[in-house]
Amino acid sequence: MGLQALFFYMFAFVAVASAFMVIAARNPVYSVLFLIVTFFNAAGLFLLTGAEFLAMILLVVYVGAVAVLFLFVVMMLDIDFTALRSGIIEHAPVGALVGLVLAAELIIVVGGSTLSPEIASNAAHPIPPIAERTNTAALGDVLYTDYVYFFQIAGLVLLVAMIGAIVLTLRHREGIKRQDISAQVARTPATAVEVVKVKPGQGL
């Protein structure tokens, strides 16, 4: 067994075990921590296949942002997880159906590449050899040339989703002074200064 195969089985075993613990752990904080371990091992698998860009994106985006955000939210919010778990049996059929659909998709993809290896050779943009073009450069060539419009549309959709989330969750509380930029810009000396005449012997 070569060193690469040894690392593959090690990363794969830890990734599968930690993924199982994500759904098996009773404490949600432990579930998020196991999820971070799963992402790290998946990044190691990407590195073994030569996809260093996907490995770094997995660490920077998912571990550095999404998983840590989940961890902070779970630790900061006082959520009654016992009440959330009480209805898990009711949603079990829907979850099982989604799991079966995902399993069928994986079987079709893996089975198709195994039974028909020529499918990979008929790709519109085959992966160039590592000696000629790095993985990151090859991905950039395809992403920013043939699929640049789809890339921009995806960014626009994310921007609209972010603005929509802010608008839906923004709540104005009463009794709080806020700035009115237009009123401040439109101020004149007549409206900004008030002259008060005080009679002798009287205060304001």
Phi and psi restraints in degrees (value plus and minus 20) as a CYANA .aco file:
   2 GLY   PHI     -96.7   -56.7
   2 GLY   PSI     149.5   189.5
   3 LEU   PHI     -85.6   -45.6
   3 LEU   PSI     -56.5   -16.5
   4 GLN   PHI     -86.4   -46.4
   4 GLN   PSI     -61.1   -21.1
   5 ALA   PHI     -85.7   -45.7
   5 ALA   PSI     -56.4   -16.4
   6 LEU   PHI     -83.3   -43.3
   6 LEU   PSI     -65.7   -25.7
   7 PHE   PHI     -85.4   -45.4
   7 PHE   PSI     -56.1   -16.1
   8 PHE   PHI     -81.3   -41.3
   8 PHE   PSI     -69.4   -29.4
   9 TYR   PHI     -86.5   -46.5
   9 TYR   PSI     -53.9   -13.9
  10 MET   PHI     -87.0   -47.0
  10 MET   PSI     -69.4   -29.4
  11 PHE   PHI     -82.1   -42.1
  11 PHE   PSI     -61.8   -21.8
  12 ALA   PHI     -85.8   -45.8
  12 ALA   PSI     -62.9   -22.9
  13 PHE   PHI     -85.0   -45.0
  13 PHE   PSI     -65.3   -25.3
  14 VAL   PHI     -86.4   -46.4
  14 VAL   PSI     -57.6   -17.6
  15 ALA   PHI     -85.2   -45.2
  15 ALA   PSI     -64.2   -24.2
  16 VAL   PHI     -86.9   -46.9
  16 VAL   PSI     -62.2   -22.2
  17 ALA   PHI     -84.5   -44.5
  17 ALA   PSI     -65.3   -25.3
  18 SER   PHI     -89.1   -49.1
  18 SER   PSI     -53.0   -13.0
  19 ALA   PHI     -84.9   -44.9
  19 ALA   PSI     -57.6   -17.6
  20 PHE   PHI     -86.8   -46.8
  20 PHE   PSI     -57.3   -17.3
  21 MET   PHI     -90.1   -50.1
  21 MET   PSI     -41.5    -1.5
  22 VAL   PHI     -80.7   -40.7
  22 VAL   PSI     -59.9   -19.9
  23 ILE   PHI    -114.6   -74.6
  23 ILE   PSI     -32.4     7.6
  24 ALA   PHI    -116.2   -76.2
  24 ALA   PSI     -43.4    -3.4
  25 ALA   PHI     -89.3   -49.3
  25 ALA   PSI     118.0   158.0
  26 ARG   PHI    -100.0   -60.0
  26 ARG   PSI     -51.9   -11.9
  27 ASN   PHI    -106.5   -66.5
  27 ASN   PSI     103.1   143.1
  28 PRO   PHI     -83.9   -43.9
  28 PRO   PSI     -47.7    -7.7
  29 VAL   PHI     -84.8   -44.8
  29 VAL   PSI     -62.3   -22.3
  30 TYR   PHI     -84.1   -44.1
  30 TYR   PSI     -54.9   -14.9
  31 SER   PHI     -82.7   -42.7
  31 SER   PSI     -63.0   -23.0
  32 VAL   PHI     -86.1   -46.1
  32 VAL   PSI     -58.7   -18.7
  33 LEU   PHI     -84.4   -44.4
  33 LEU   PSI     -61.4   -21.4
  34 PHE   PHI     -85.7   -45.7
  34 PHE   PSI     -52.7   -12.7
  35 LEU   PHI     -84.4   -44.4
  35 LEU   PSI     -59.0   -19.0
  36 ILE   PHI     -83.8   -43.8
  36 ILE   PSI     -60.8   -20.8
  37 VAL   PHI     -82.1   -42.1
  37 VAL   PSI     -59.5   -19.5
  38 THR   PHI     -81.9   -41.9
  38 THR   PSI     -63.1   -23.1
  39 PHE   PHI     -82.7   -42.7
  39 PHE   PSI     -60.7   -20.7
  40 PHE   PHI     -82.3   -42.3
  40 PHE   PSI     -63.9   -23.9
  41 ASN   PHI     -91.1   -51.1
  41 ASN   PSI     -54.3   -14.3
  42 ALA   PHI     -84.9   -44.9
  42 ALA   PSI     -56.8   -16.8
  43 ALA   PHI     -84.0   -44.0
  43 ALA   PSI     -57.5   -17.5
  44 GLY   PHI     -83.1   -43.1
  44 GLY   PSI     -57.7   -17.7
  45 LEU   PHI     -85.8   -45.8
  45 LEU   PSI     -59.1   -19.1
  46 PHE   PHI     -82.6   -42.6
  46 PHE   PSI     -59.4   -19.4
  47 LEU   PHI     -83.7   -43.7
  47 LEU   PSI     -57.6   -17.6
  48 LEU   PHI     -85.4   -45.4
  48 LEU   PSI     -50.9   -10.9
  49 THR   PHI    -106.9   -66.9
  49 THR   PSI     -20.4    19.6
  50 GLY   PHI      68.4   108.4
  50 GLY   PSI     -12.6    27.4
  51 ALA   PHI    -116.6   -76.6
  51 ALA   PSI      50.9    90.9
  52 GLU   PHI     -89.1   -49.1
  52 GLU   PSI     -49.0    -9.0
  53 PHE   PHI     -86.3   -46.3
  53 PHE   PSI     -65.4   -25.4
  54 LEU   PHI     -84.4   -44.4
  54 LEU   PSI     -54.5   -14.5
  55 ALA   PHI     -84.4   -44.4
  55 ALA   PSI     -65.2   -25.2
  56 MET   PHI     -88.2   -48.2
  56 MET   PSI     -58.5   -18.5
  57 ILE   PHI     -83.5   -43.5
  57 ILE   PSI     -58.9   -18.9
  58 LEU   PHI     -82.8   -42.8
  58 LEU   PSI     -59.9   -19.9
  59 LEU   PHI     -93.7   -53.7
  59 LEU   PSI     -64.2   -24.2
  60 VAL   PHI     -91.8   -51.8
  60 VAL   PSI     -66.9   -26.9
  61 VAL   PHI    -101.3   -61.3
  61 VAL   PSI     -74.4   -34.4
  62 TYR   PHI     -99.1   -59.1
  62 TYR   PSI     -67.4   -27.4
  63 VAL   PHI     -96.0   -56.0
  63 VAL   PSI     -66.2   -26.2
  64 GLY   PHI     -95.3   -55.3
  64 GLY   PSI     -40.3    -0.3
  65 ALA   PHI    -143.1  -103.1
  65 ALA   PSI     -82.2   -42.2
  66 VAL   PHI     -87.7   -47.7
  66 VAL   PSI     -73.0   -33.0
  67 ALA   PHI     -85.3   -45.3
  67 ALA   PSI     -61.1   -21.1
  68 VAL   PHI     -85.7   -45.7
  68 VAL   PSI     -57.2   -17.2
  69 LEU   PHI     -83.3   -43.3
  69 LEU   PSI     -63.8   -23.8
  70 PHE   PHI     -78.3   -38.3
  70 PHE   PSI     -62.4   -22.4
  71 LEU   PHI     -83.3   -43.3
  71 LEU   PSI     -64.8   -24.8
  72 PHE   PHI     -85.0   -45.0
  72 PHE   PSI     -61.1   -21.1
  73 VAL   PHI     -85.0   -45.0
  73 VAL   PSI     -63.1   -23.1
  74 VAL   PHI     -85.9   -45.9
  74 VAL   PSI     -57.9   -17.9
  75 MET   PHI     -98.4   -58.4
  75 MET   PSI     -49.8    -9.8
  76 MET   PHI    -106.3   -66.3
  76 MET   PSI     -54.9   -14.9
  77 LEU   PHI    -104.6   -64.6
  77 LEU   PSI     118.1   158.1
  78 ASP   PHI    -110.4   -70.4
  78 ASP   PSI      66.2   106.2
  79 ILE   PHI    -124.9   -84.9
  79 ILE   PSI     115.0   155.0
  80 ASP   PHI    -103.5   -63.5
  80 ASP   PSI      73.3   113.3
  81 PHE   PHI     -93.3   -53.3
  81 PHE   PSI     -39.7     0.3
  82 THR   PHI     -85.5   -45.5
  82 THR   PSI     -60.2   -20.2
  83 ALA   PHI     -89.1   -49.1
  83 ALA   PSI     -53.1   -13.1
  84 LEU   PHI     -89.0   -49.0
  84 LEU   PSI     -56.8   -16.8
  85 ARG   PHI     -97.4   -57.4
  85 ARG   PSI     -33.0     7.0
  86 SER   PHI     -86.6   -46.6
  86 SER   PSI     -48.7    -8.7
  87 GLY   PHI    -120.9   -80.9
  87 GLY   PSI       0.3    40.3
  88 ILE   PHI     -91.0   -51.0
  88 ILE   PSI     -49.3    -9.3
  89 ILE   PHI     -88.4   -48.4
  89 ILE   PSI     -53.9   -13.9
  90 GLU   PHI     -87.0   -47.0
  90 GLU   PSI     -53.8   -13.8
  91 HIS   PHI    -115.0   -75.0
  91 HIS   PSI     -17.1    22.9
  92 ALA   PHI     -81.8   -41.8
  92 ALA   PSI     -62.1   -22.1
  93 PRO   PHI     -80.8   -40.8
  93 PRO   PSI     -60.5   -20.5
  94 VAL   PHI     -85.8   -45.8
  94 VAL   PSI     -61.8   -21.8
  95 GLY   PHI     -83.5   -43.5
  95 GLY   PSI     -59.9   -19.9
  96 ALA   PHI     -85.2   -45.2
  96 ALA   PSI     -58.4   -18.4
  97 LEU   PHI     -84.2   -44.2
  97 LEU   PSI     -64.3   -24.3
  98 VAL   PHI     -83.1   -43.1
  98 VAL   PSI     -60.3   -20.3
  99 GLY   PHI     -83.0   -43.0
  99 GLY   PSI     -60.0   -20.0
 100 LEU   PHI     -85.8   -45.8
 100 LEU   PSI     -58.5   -18.5
 101 VAL   PHI     -84.6   -44.6
 101 VAL   PSI     -64.2   -24.2
 102 LEU   PHI     -84.7   -44.7
 102 LEU   PSI     -60.3   -20.3
 103 ALA   PHI     -83.9   -43.9
 103 ALA   PSI     -60.3   -20.3
 104 ALA   PHI     -84.3   -44.3
 104 ALA   PSI     -59.5   -19.5
 105 GLU   PHI     -83.9   -43.9
 105 GLU   PSI     -62.2   -22.2
 106 LEU   PHI     -84.5   -44.5
 106 LEU   PSI     -60.2   -20.2
 107 ILE   PHI     -84.7   -44.7
 107 ILE   PSI     -59.8   -19.8
 108 ILE   PHI     -85.9   -45.9
 108 ILE   PSI     -62.7   -22.7
 109 VAL   PHI     -86.7   -46.7
 109 VAL   PSI     -69.3   -29.3
 110 VAL   PHI     -87.9   -47.9
 110 VAL   PSI     -62.6   -22.6
 111 GLY   PHI     -85.9   -45.9
 111 GLY   PSI     -56.9   -16.9
 112 GLY   PHI     -86.4   -46.4
 112 GLY   PSI     -60.9   -20.9
 113 SER   PHI     -91.4   -51.4
 113 SER   PSI     -46.6    -6.6
 114 THR   PHI    -100.3   -60.3
 114 THR   PSI     -64.0   -24.0
 115 LEU   PHI     -97.1   -57.1
 115 LEU   PSI     -50.9   -10.9
 116 SER   PHI    -148.2  -108.2
 116 SER   PSI      61.5   101.5
 117 PRO   PHI     -85.4   -45.4
 117 PRO   PSI     -38.9     1.1
 118 GLU   PHI     -92.0   -52.0
 118 GLU   PSI     -29.3    10.7
 119 ILE   PHI     -83.5   -43.5
 119 ILE   PSI     -61.5   -21.5
 120 ALA   PHI     -85.7   -45.7
 120 ALA   PSI     -52.5   -12.5
 121 SER   PHI     -95.0   -55.0
 121 SER   PSI     -39.1     0.9
 122 ASN   PHI    -112.0   -72.0
 122 ASN   PSI      -8.0    32.0
 123 ALA   PHI     -85.6   -45.6
 123 ALA   PSI     126.4   166.4
 124 ALA   PHI     -86.2   -46.2
 124 ALA   PSI     -53.5   -13.5
 125 HIS   PHI    -149.0  -109.0
 125 HIS   PSI      62.0   102.0
 126 PRO   PHI     -85.5   -45.5
 126 PRO   PSI     134.1   174.1
 127 ILE   PHI     -93.1   -53.1
 127 ILE   PSI     103.2   143.2
 128 PRO   PHI     -92.6   -52.6
 128 PRO   PSI     138.9   178.9
 129 PRO   PHI     -81.0   -41.0
 129 PRO   PSI     126.9   166.9
 130 ILE   PHI     -81.3   -41.3
 130 ILE   PSI     -52.8   -12.8
 131 ALA   PHI     -87.8   -47.8
 131 ALA   PSI     -48.3    -8.3
 132 GLU   PHI    -109.0   -69.0
 132 GLU   PSI     -59.7   -19.7
 133 ARG   PHI    -168.6  -128.6
 133 ARG   PSI     110.4   150.4
 134 THR   PHI     -90.8   -50.8
 134 THR   PSI     142.5   182.5
 135 ASN   PHI     -82.8   -42.8
 135 ASN   PSI     -61.7   -21.7
 136 THR   PHI     -85.8   -45.8
 136 THR   PSI     -63.2   -23.2
 137 ALA   PHI     -86.5   -46.5
 137 ALA   PSI     -61.3   -21.3
 138 ALA   PHI     -84.0   -44.0
 138 ALA   PSI     -60.1   -20.1
 139 LEU   PHI     -86.2   -46.2
 139 LEU   PSI     -59.1   -19.1
 140 GLY   PHI     -85.7   -45.7
 140 GLY   PSI     -56.8   -16.8
 141 ASP   PHI     -80.0   -40.0
 141 ASP   PSI     -62.5   -22.5
 142 VAL   PHI     -96.6   -56.6
 142 VAL   PSI     -61.1   -21.1
 143 LEU   PHI     -89.6   -49.6
 143 LEU   PSI     -57.9   -17.9
 144 TYR   PHI    -121.1   -81.1
 144 TYR   PSI      -8.4    31.6
 145 THR   PHI    -141.5  -101.5
 145 THR   PSI     -89.9   -49.9
 146 ASP   PHI     -96.6   -56.6
 146 ASP   PSI     -51.1   -11.1
 147 TYR   PHI    -136.7   -96.7
 147 TYR   PSI       8.3    48.3
 148 VAL   PHI     -88.7   -48.7
 148 VAL   PSI     -55.5   -15.5
 149 TYR   PHI     -88.5   -48.5
 149 TYR   PSI     -61.0   -21.0
 150 PHE   PHI     -85.5   -45.5
 150 PHE   PSI     -54.1   -14.1
 151 PHE   PHI     -84.9   -44.9
 151 PHE   PSI     -63.2   -23.2
 152 GLN   PHI     -87.8   -47.8
 152 GLN   PSI     -57.9   -17.9
 153 ILE   PHI     -84.8   -44.8
 153 ILE   PSI     -60.4   -20.4
 154 ALA   PHI     -81.9   -41.9
 154 ALA   PSI     -61.5   -21.5
 155 GLY   PHI     -84.0   -44.0
 155 GLY   PSI     -57.8   -17.8
 156 LEU   PHI     -86.0   -46.0
 156 LEU   PSI     -60.3   -20.3
 157 VAL   PHI     -83.2   -43.2
 157 VAL   PSI     -62.1   -22.1
 158 LEU   PHI     -84.5   -44.5
 158 LEU   PSI     -57.8   -17.8
 159 LEU   PHI     -84.6   -44.6
 159 LEU   PSI     -64.1   -24.1
 160 VAL   PHI     -84.0   -44.0
 160 VAL   PSI     -59.7   -19.7
 161 ALA   PHI     -84.4   -44.4
 161 ALA   PSI     -59.4   -19.4
 162 MET   PHI     -85.5   -45.5
 162 MET   PSI     -64.6   -24.6
 163 ILE   PHI     -84.4   -44.4
 163 ILE   PSI     -61.3   -21.3
 164 GLY   PHI     -82.4   -42.4
 164 GLY   PSI     -59.6   -19.6
 165 ALA   PHI     -85.4   -45.4
 165 ALA   PSI     -58.5   -18.5
 166 ILE   PHI     -87.0   -47.0
 166 ILE   PSI     -62.9   -22.9
 167 VAL   PHI     -85.4   -45.4
 167 VAL   PSI     -60.6   -20.6
 168 LEU   PHI     -92.3   -52.3
 168 LEU   PSI     -49.3    -9.3
 169 THR   PHI    -118.3   -78.3
 169 THR   PSI     -26.4    13.6
 170 LEU   PHI     -96.3   -56.3
 170 LEU   PSI     106.9   146.9
 171 ARG   PHI    -147.6  -107.6
 171 ARG   PSI     105.9   145.9
 172 HIS   PHI    -110.3   -70.3
 172 HIS   PSI     103.1   143.1
 173 ARG   PHI    -111.2   -71.2
 173 ARG   PSI     124.9   164.9
 174 GLU   PHI     -99.1   -59.1
 174 GLU   PSI     133.5   173.5
 175 GLY   PHI      60.9   100.9
 175 GLY   PSI      -4.8    35.2
 176 ILE   PHI    -136.7   -96.7
 176 ILE   PSI     108.0   148.0
 177 LYS   PHI     -96.4   -56.4
 177 LYS   PSI     113.0   153.0
 178 ARG   PHI    -148.0  -108.0
 178 ARG   PSI     136.1   176.1
 179 GLN   PHI     -95.4   -55.4
 179 GLN   PSI     121.6   161.6
 180 ASP   PHI    -137.8   -97.8
 180 ASP   PSI      76.2   116.2
 181 ILE   PHI     -81.0   -41.0
 181 ILE   PSI     -62.2   -22.2
 182 SER   PHI     -84.2   -44.2
 182 SER   PSI     -58.2   -18.2
 183 ALA   PHI     -88.8   -48.8
 183 ALA   PSI     -56.0   -16.0
 184 GLN   PHI     -88.6   -48.6
 184 GLN   PSI     -59.1   -19.1
 185 VAL   PHI     -89.9   -49.9
 185 VAL   PSI     -54.3   -14.3
 186 ALA   PHI    -104.3   -64.3
 186 ALA   PSI     -13.1    26.9
 187 ARG   PHI     -87.9   -47.9
 187 ARG   PSI     124.2   164.2
 188 THR   PHI    -142.8  -102.8
 188 THR   PSI     144.6   184.6
 189 PRO   PHI     -77.4   -37.4
 189 PRO   PSI     -50.9   -10.9
 190 ALA   PHI     -89.0   -49.0
 190 ALA   PSI     -54.6   -14.6
 191 THR   PHI    -111.3   -71.3
 191 THR   PSI     -39.8     0.2
 192 ALA   PHI    -109.3   -69.3
 192 ALA   PSI     -45.6    -5.6
 193 VAL   PHI    -136.7   -96.7
 193 VAL   PSI     112.7   152.7
 194 GLU   PHI    -141.1  -101.1
 194 GLU   PSI     100.9   140.9
 195 VAL   PHI    -114.4   -74.4
 195 VAL   PSI     103.1   143.1
 196 VAL   PHI    -134.6   -94.6
 196 VAL   PSI     104.2   144.2
 197 LYS   PHI    -112.9   -72.9
 197 LYS   PSI     100.9   140.9
 198 VAL   PHI    -128.4   -88.4
 198 VAL   PSI     110.6   150.6
 199 LYS   PHI     -90.7   -50.7
 199 LYS   PSI     130.3   170.3
 200 PRO   PHI     -78.9   -38.9
 200 PRO   PSI     113.3   153.3
 201 GLY   PHI      68.1   108.1
 201 GLY   PSI     -22.3    17.7
 202 GLN   PHI    -136.9   -96.9
 202 GLN   PSI     126.8   166.8
 203 GLY   PHI    -121.8   -81.8
 203 GLY   PSI     157.9   197.9
